[in-house]
Amino acid sequence: PIPPRPPLAARCDTVVEQIELAARYKGEHIACLEARKHYAWYLKGVPYAGYYKEQISKISTLEDIDRITAGIQRDLRD
């Protein structure tokens, strides 16, 4: 059987960790470019996530990721 999807907060923690690890190995610029695609995947199926997906498409720094993640965890539920 397929396990249930983790809560949104846990998915956000995982994506932030993934991006931080990528920044450590590939540099912040490359990690942020990759984050634009990967972060949106973590929001798949989350109602009203369109605003944050738009913000994700503009990520250029790790600070952007922290700001967006705080907003997602504050505003969205799955």
N, C-alpha and C positions, 0 to 999 in steps of 0.2 A: 504493500500500500504506500501511497504518496503521503509523506508527513505534512502536517499543516504548515502554512507559510508563517515564518517568524513575525512577531509584532514589528510595526514600522520603526519604533525606537531602536530595536535590535538591528534591523537592516541598516539604519542610518549609522549606527556605531560601526558596523562591519564595513560599509563603504568608506567611511572616513579612515579607518585603519588601512584599508586597501590602498587608498590614495596616498596616505602618508608613507606607506612602505614603498610605493612606486616612486614617490618624490625622493626618497632616500637613495634608491638605486638608479633612477633615470633622470633625476633632476626635477625641480618644481615645474618648469615649463612643460615638459613632456607629460608629466603626471597630470597636470591640469587639462591638457588637451585630451588625454585619455579619459579623464573624469567626466568630461562633457557627455560622453557616450555611456560610460558605465553607470554613473550616478542615476541617470534617467531610467535605466533598467531596474534599479532597486525600487523605483516608484510605480512600476507597472501595476495597474489595477487599483491604485489609490485614488479615490474620488477627489476631485477639485485640485489635482496636482499640477494642472496646466501652468499656473503662474510660476511655480517653482521649476518646472521643466524649462520654461523660458529663461529663468535666471541661471539654471545649470548650463545652458548653451553658451553663456557668456563668461564662464569661470576662467580666471586668469591667474589667481593666486590661491594659496592655501587659506588665506584669510577669507576669501570669497566662499570657500567650502564651509568654513566654520559658521559664517553668517547665514548661509542658506540652510545648513543643517539645523541651526537653532530655530529658524523660522518654520521649517518643516515639523520639527518636534513640538513646537508651540501651537501650530495652526491645524495640522492634519492628523487624521486618525484613519486607521484602516479596519 
